[in-house]
Amino acid sequence: MAVRALRGAVQVDGNERAAILARTAELVTEVMDRNRLTPDDVISVVFTATGDLNAEFPALAARKLGFQEVPLLCCTEISVPGSMPRVVRLLMHIETDLARAQLQHVYLGGAAALRQDIAQ
């Protein structure tokens, strides 16, 4: 069993609580499904949100998906001129038998443009 890190991002339609929770839940669910994970496999998750998303903590979406025992942290993404707006990112630390090359990083919707080199 190795400790690995997964990346992902999703662009949210607007700064509304429901939109942030829905899109973050979609991102977390896709990361978990594509990598055949359960919450017991997850060590921790760091969420970042661009400064224009402050209507809700993205981590709440993970809590609602069963991540009660997983340490979660929300941070604000640094504001870089010209960067994509309304983006939630995650960095998920997991225990897995998968090799690094087998990991499925997930970039959904408009966020797929952020990392075309690793987006699945």
N, C-alpha and C positions, 0 to 999 in steps of 0.2 A: 504494500500500500504506500503510495507516494502522496505528498502534498503538492497540489497543482493550483494554478490560478486561471480563472476564466474571465474574459472581458465581454462586455456587451453594451449596447446603447439603443435608445429608441427616441424618436422625436415625438413630442406631445403636441396635440392640436392647439392647445391654449392653456393659459394659467388658471384652470379650474380644478378644484379638488377631485371631482369625478374623473376628469381626463387624465390627471397625473396618476391616480390609483389604477385606472383601467390599463393604461399603456405600460406602467411599471409591472403590473401583474402579468400582462402579456409577455413582457421581456423575461421576467423571472421564470415563468412557465416554459417558455421556449428553451431557455438555457438548461433547465432541469430535464426536460423531455429529450432534447437532442443529445445530452450527455448521460442519459439514463441514471439520473440522480434522485435521491430522496433527501429531505431536510437533514436526516442523520448523517449524510455524507458531507454536509456543508459545515465548514469551520467558522467562517465569518463572511459578511458581505459589506463592502463599502459602496454606498451610493453617492453619486454627485449629481447635482442639478445645475443647469445654467441659472444665472441670477434672475432671469425673467420667469422662473418657476418657483413660486413661494407659497402657493395656496395649500400645500400639504407636504408632509414628509414622504418621500418615495418608500422608505422602509415600512411604512404602514401596510402597503400592498403585500409585502413579503410576510408580515405578521399574519395577515388575513389568509395567506396560503399555507399556514402551518409552521412558520419559522419562529415559534415561541422560545425555543431553547438556543437559537442561533444569535450570536452577537451581531448587531446591525448598526451601521453608522451612516449618517447623512452629512454631506459637506456641500459647499458651493463650489462649482467649477470656476477656475480663474477666468476673468473676462478678457478675452483676446479680441482685438478689433477684427471684424469680418468673420468671426466664428459662427457656426450654425446656432440659431436660437432654439430655445425650448427643448433641450436635450437632457434626458436622464441617462447616466452611465452607471455601470456596475463593475466592480472587481470582486469576484467570488472566489474564496479560498476553499478548496475541497480536498477530501481524501478519496483517492481513486486508484484503480489498477490501470487506467488508460495511460498510454504514452502521450507525451506532449503533442505529437503529430496527430493523435486521434481526437484531441479536444475540439469541440465545436463552439467557436466564439460566435456570438449572435448580435447582428446589427440589423434592426428592423426599420421599415419605412424609409424616410428621408435620411436617417442615421446610417444607412448602408453606405452612403457616400463618404463617411468618415474613415472607414478602414476597408476599402475594396480589396486589399491584399489578404485579409483574413476573414472577411464577412462570408458567411455560408449561405 
